[in-house]
Amino acid sequence: MEYSKIISVTGLGGLYELVASKADGAVVRSLEDNSTKFVASRVHNVSHLESIEVFTVKDNTNLADLFEAMKSNEEKIPDVKADGKELKTYFEKVYPDLDFDRVYASDMKKMIKWYNIL
């Protein structure tokens, strides 16, 4: 998958495909329901998925690398509504280098939600 066209938009849940960008914002398409909308740059910040990093005990890693580890691992992915302990147990098996002092349960839930969308 080409992560360079996939973005996260502050204030909006889920992931979006960047359709077009303008000086005052961007046109995005939701990966969940295919709806298209304009997001103004003065209201929302846009982050490309390939530029998002996750804290690890060594050097930070790209979120895309973590998704690849999730894909190649045979562990059952927990439900987004799972408790923090279950999420931590899963990520300890899938990507043991995560810095669990700085990667919170809410971050892990978002990673699982985004992985499921993709």
KOLVEXDREN-129888 format. One record per residue (C-alpha): residue number from 0; residue in one letter; x, y, z. Coordinates in nm, 2 decimals. Example, Ala and Ser with C-alpha at 12.3 -4.5 7.8 and 13.67 -1.06 7.14 Angstrom:
% residues 2
PT   i aa      u      v      w
PT   0  A   1.23  -0.45   0.78
PT   1  S   1.37  -0.11   0.71
//
This chain:
% residues 118
PT   i aa      u      v      w
PT   0  M   0.00   0.00   0.00
PT   1  E   0.12   0.35  -0.08
PT   2  Y   0.13   0.53   0.25
PT   3  S   0.22   0.86   0.10
PT   4  K  -0.14   0.93   0.00
PT   5  I  -0.29   0.82   0.33
PT   6  I  -0.33   1.10   0.59
PT   7  S  -0.46   1.16   0.94
PT   8  V  -0.66   1.49   1.00
PT   9  T  -0.68   1.65   1.34
PT  10  G  -1.03   1.67   1.47
PT  11  L  -1.16   1.40   1.23
PT  12  G  -1.14   1.03   1.33
PT  13  G  -1.01   0.76   1.09
PT  14  L  -0.78   0.78   0.79
PT  15  Y  -0.82   0.97   0.46
PT  16  E  -0.68   0.96   0.11
PT  17  L  -0.54   1.29  -0.01
PT  18  V  -0.73   1.37  -0.33
PT  19  A  -0.60   1.73  -0.39
PT  20  S  -0.42   2.00  -0.20
PT  21  K  -0.48   2.37  -0.21
PT  22  A  -0.31   2.67  -0.05
PT  23  D  -0.59   2.69   0.21
PT  24  G  -0.65   2.32   0.27
PT  25  A  -0.70   1.98   0.11
PT  26  V  -0.97   1.77  -0.04
PT  27  V  -0.98   1.43   0.13
PT  28  R  -1.17   1.10   0.09
PT  29  S  -1.25   0.89   0.39
PT  30  L  -1.12   0.53   0.37
PT  31  E  -1.41   0.42   0.58
PT  32  D  -1.71   0.55   0.39
PT  33  N  -1.56   0.71   0.07
PT  34  S  -1.71   1.05   0.15
PT  35  T  -1.52   1.34   0.02
PT  36  K  -1.47   1.67   0.20
PT  37  F  -1.26   1.98   0.21
PT  38  V  -1.05   2.04   0.53
PT  39  A  -0.93   2.39   0.58
PT  40  S  -0.56   2.43   0.69
PT  41  R  -0.65   2.70   0.94
PT  42  V  -0.87   2.45   1.13
PT  43  H  -0.71   2.11   1.07
PT  44  N  -0.36   1.98   1.06
PT  45  V  -0.28   1.70   0.82
PT  46  S  -0.02   1.43   0.88
PT  47  H   0.10   1.18   0.62
PT  48  L   0.09   0.83   0.75
PT  49  E   0.45   0.76   0.63
PT  50  S   0.57   1.06   0.84
PT  51  I   0.41   0.94   1.17
PT  52  E   0.66   0.79   1.41
PT  53  V   0.61   0.57   1.71
PT  54  F   0.83   0.58   2.03
PT  55  T   1.06   0.29   2.08
PT  56  V   1.34   0.22   2.33
PT  57  K   1.59   0.27   2.06
PT  58  D   1.53   0.50   1.76
PT  59  N   1.17   0.59   1.68
PT  60  T   1.01   0.38   1.41
PT  61  N   0.77   0.47   1.13
PT  62  L   0.41   0.37   1.18
PT  63  A   0.42   0.19   0.85
PT  64  D   0.70  -0.04   0.98
PT  65  L   0.48  -0.12   1.28
PT  66  F   0.19  -0.21   1.05
PT  67  E   0.41  -0.44   0.85
PT  68  A   0.51  -0.61   1.18
PT  69  M   0.14  -0.65   1.27
PT  70  K   0.07  -0.79   0.92
PT  71  S   0.35  -1.05   0.94
PT  72  N   0.28  -1.16   1.29
PT  73  E   0.03  -1.44   1.35
PT  74  E  -0.10  -1.30   1.69
PT  75  K  -0.47  -1.23   1.69
PT  76  I  -0.52  -0.86   1.68
PT  77  P  -0.72  -0.75   1.99
PT  78  D  -1.05  -0.56   1.96
PT  79  V  -1.02  -0.18   1.97
PT  80  K  -1.23  -0.18   2.29
PT  81  A  -0.98  -0.41   2.47
PT  82  D  -0.82  -0.29   2.79
PT  83  G  -0.47  -0.14   2.81
PT  84  K  -0.32  -0.45   2.96
PT  85  E  -0.44  -0.67   2.67
PT  86  L  -0.32  -0.42   2.41
PT  87  K   0.02  -0.40   2.58
PT  88  T   0.05  -0.78   2.58
PT  89  Y  -0.03  -0.79   2.21
PT  90  F   0.22  -0.52   2.11
PT  91  E   0.49  -0.67   2.34
PT  92  K   0.47  -0.98   2.12
PT  93  V   0.44  -0.80   1.79
PT  94  Y   0.69  -0.51   1.84
PT  95  P   0.87  -0.55   2.17
PT  96  D   1.09  -0.24   2.12
PT  97  L   0.79   0.00   2.18
PT  98  D   0.85   0.24   2.46
PT  99  F   0.54   0.16   2.67
PT 100  D   0.61   0.45   2.90
PT 101  R   0.54   0.69   2.61
PT 102  V   0.30   0.48   2.40
PT 103  Y  -0.03   0.49   2.58
PT 104  A  -0.33   0.26   2.55
PT 105  S  -0.51   0.53   2.35
PT 106  D  -0.22   0.53   2.10
PT 107  M  -0.24   0.15   2.07
PT 108  K  -0.61   0.16   2.01
PT 109  K  -0.57   0.42   1.74
PT 110  M  -0.30   0.20   1.57
PT 111  I  -0.52  -0.10   1.57
PT 112  K  -0.82   0.10   1.44
PT 113  W  -0.60   0.24   1.16
PT 114  Y  -0.46  -0.10   1.08
PT 115  N  -0.81  -0.24   1.05
PT 116  I  -0.91   0.05   0.82
PT 117  L  -0.62  -0.02   0.59
//
